[in-house]
């Protein structure tokens, strides 16, 4: 079966604005996406990470590098500072190759980010 490029979304929250908390949350999210969707780093074409404006202690993308995503192009950006936005939120949009149809992908919303997409459940 031929693999095609798909988009996969996920979000989570860090417990604090510390390097350790940001990396832990991002690592947990990436592992959950990988485990639920069965991809390897070589399947990932690129990843875009965003974080809420209150997270400044670390780049969430560094968690991907620590997981061995050494050849994957990564981009980090700040979310728009919406007044009622979710605090300490990390989001990711992965572009990866898979044989699965879009409807079979498992987007992950962990921790407090589950409030963002109650229809997605974890």
TAFENVEN-V407191 format. One record per residue. RES is the residue in one letter. OMEGA is omega in radians with two decimals (none if undefined). D_LAST is the distance of its C-alpha to the last C-alpha in Angstrom with 2 decimals. Layout:
# TAFENVEN-V407191
[[RES OMEGA D_LAST] [RES OMEGA D_LAST]]
This chain:
# TAFENVEN-V407191
[[X -3.10 27.65] [X 3.07 27.69] [X 3.06 24.84] [X -3.11 24.29] [X 3.12 22.82] [X 3.04 19.42] [X -3.12 17.41] [X -3.09 13.82] [X 3.04 12.16] [X 3.10 10.01] [X 3.09 10.64] [X 3.06 10.83] [X 3.04 13.77] [X -3.14 16.63] [X -3.11 18.29] [X 3.06 21.66] [X 3.07 23.69] [X 3.12 24.72] [X -3.09 24.71] [X -3.10 22.99] [X 3.14 20.13] [X 3.14 19.51] [X 3.12 19.71] [X -3.13 17.48] [X -3.13 14.61] [X 3.09 15.26] [X 3.13 15.67] [X -3.14 12.38] [X -3.12 10.65] [X 3.10 13.11] [X 3.13 12.80] [X 3.11 9.06] [X 3.13 10.04] [X -3.09 13.14] [X -3.10 12.00] [X -3.03 9.62] [X 3.01 12.47] [X 3.08 15.51] [X 3.07 17.52] [X 3.14 20.11] [X -3.13 21.64] [X 3.06 24.49] [X -3.05 22.29] [X 3.13 21.24] [X 3.11 23.84] [X 3.12 22.88] [X 3.08 20.30] [X 3.11 20.58] [X 2.95 19.25] [X 3.05 19.83] [X -3.14 19.91] [X -3.03 20.98] [X -3.13 24.72] [X 3.08 24.50] [X -3.07 23.20] [X -3.01 26.40] [X -3.09 26.63] [X 3.03 25.10] [X 3.08 23.85] [X -3.14 20.14] [X 3.13 21.39] [X 3.10 23.34] [X 3.11 20.30] [X 3.11 20.30] [X -3.14 24.01] [X 3.08 23.57] [X 3.10 21.26] [X 3.12 24.18] [X -2.99 23.46] [X -3.10 27.17] [X -3.11 28.13] [X 3.04 25.21] [X -3.11 26.33] [X 3.10 24.21] [X 3.07 24.68] [X 3.14 23.81] [X 3.08 24.45] [X 3.03 24.33] [X 3.03 22.49] [X -3.11 24.89] [X 3.11 25.82] [X -3.01 24.78] [X 3.13 26.09] [X 3.13 23.03] [X -3.13 20.47] [X -3.14 17.62] [X 3.07 19.37] [X -3.06 18.71] [X 3.06 16.11] [X 3.11 15.65] [X 3.08 14.66] [X 2.97 15.22] [X 3.13 16.40] [X 2.98 17.08] [X -3.07 19.79] [X -3.14 19.90] [X -3.12 21.79] [X 3.02 20.32] [X -3.09 21.67] [X 3.00 18.56] [X -3.08 18.95] [X -3.07 16.90] [X 3.13 15.29] [X 3.14 13.91] [X -3.13 12.12] [X 3.06 8.40] [X -3.02 7.99] [X 3.07 5.63] [X -3.00 6.03] [X 3.07 6.53] [X -3.12 9.26] [X 3.13 11.40] [X 3.08 10.18] [X 3.10 7.49] [X -3.10 10.94] [X -3.08 11.73] [X -3.13 9.72] [X 3.11 8.95] [X -3.09 9.45] [X -3.12 6.54] [X -3.13 3.79] [X none 0.00]]
